[in-house]
Amino acid sequence: MQRTFFVGDIHGCPKTFEKLVTQKIGLRKNDKLYCVGDYIDRGVDSKGVIDFILELRKMNYQVFTLRGNHEQMLLDASERRDAIPLWLTNGGDATMESFNISSIEEIEPVYLDFFRKTEFFVRTNDFIAAHAGLNFNIDDPVSDKNSMLWIRGFEADKSYLDGRQLIHGHTPLVRERVVSQKFTGVVNIDGGCVYKSVTGMGSLFAIDFYAQKFIEAENID
């Protein structure tokens, strides 16, 4: 039986991510794993996160990657020098260190290709997933790419969702708020994994979508 999982914001914590996927989830090759973005920045090993995803794909695991605002900041920095300071001050310095580079121009093409191929959203008959959420104040929420990367505090339009669940991350929640959510429209799976010094945070969360179950791995990075 095929299962469907979503994983929240990883932020450079590959050991925690690997533990979640291999031990807690027990990912199988016929499962689908959707990552909602923010693989990089702030944590100790952003490169390790991407390498693990690439290795899973090489072994024919079905891993789908959405774009977070941090991936967008990296891409902007790779294209415009004036965008570099914003990225660096939001954790890009830790990403540069993990890649052992001193400028964004040194990043290998395989990684830039990975970031460029991330999707802004995914939609099926059962769910919509986007990194930060959706702007429900416009007729076509999935046309607003900036909101899919950055929005916070939105109110969902249940008629637009039409029975689907909206899965997102971006806005860190303490553990109690994550696991107390009901699958009744919108689910935020960002448990602030990288913020393990903050009380109530420091866990990477996934959901087993059809089982409507939260899966947790405490930060070990």
Secondary structure, DSSP 8 states (H G I E B T S, - for coil): ---EEEE---SS-HHHHHHIIIIII---TTSEEEE-S--SSSSS-HHHHHHHHHHHHHTT-EEEEB--HHHHHHHHHHH-GGGHHHHIIIIIHHHHHHTT-SSGGGS-HHHHHHHHT-BSEEE-SSEEEESS---TTSS-GGG-HHHHHH--S----HHHHTT-EEEE-SS---HHHHHT--SSSEEE----TT-TTSTT--EEEEEETTTTEEEEEE---
